């Protein structure tokens, strides 16, 4: 995965040298919408998931976030999430939001 992370970031920065982080996030929101649309049609499109990962890798490249730092942040966030309280039922839109501490 680390090699793919670096290769994608390098390709994207060469292919789109003037794209900003905000531009990447705007593009990501469009790809997430396409992913949601594929799910709502009853057939998840794995290529849309790949697009989302690629854009996230590109954002890391622009922001100079290396693979090991991202991996550590993901691991740390998982620990945080495991220690949070979560509701038993989802929100009206199907999402789950952790219960805020008082």
VENJO-V353136 format. One record per backbone hydrogen bond with DSSP energy under -0.5 kcal/mol. NH is the residue of the N-H (numbers start at 0). CO is the residue of the C=O. If there is no record, write none. Layout:
# VENJO-V353136
[[NH:CO] [NH:CO]]
This chain:
# VENJO-V353136
[[4:0] [5:1] [6:2] [7:3] [8:4] [9:5] [10:6] [11:7] [12:8] [13:9] [14:10] [15:11] [16:13] [18:15] [23:19] [24:20] [25:21] [26:22] [27:23] [28:24] [29:25] [30:26] [31:27] [32:28] [33:29] [34:30] [35:31] [36:32] [37:33] [38:34] [39:35] [40:36] [41:38] [42:37] [45:43] [47:44] [48:44] [49:45] [50:46] [51:47] [52:48] [53:49] [54:50] [55:51] [56:52] [57:53] [58:54] [59:55] [60:56] [61:57] [62:58] [63:60] [64:59] [65:63] [69:65] [70:66] [71:67] [72:68] [73:69] [74:70] [75:71] [76:72] [77:73] [78:74] [79:75] [80:76] [81:77] [82:78] [82:79] [83:80] [86:96] [90:94] [93:90] [98:84] [99:97]]
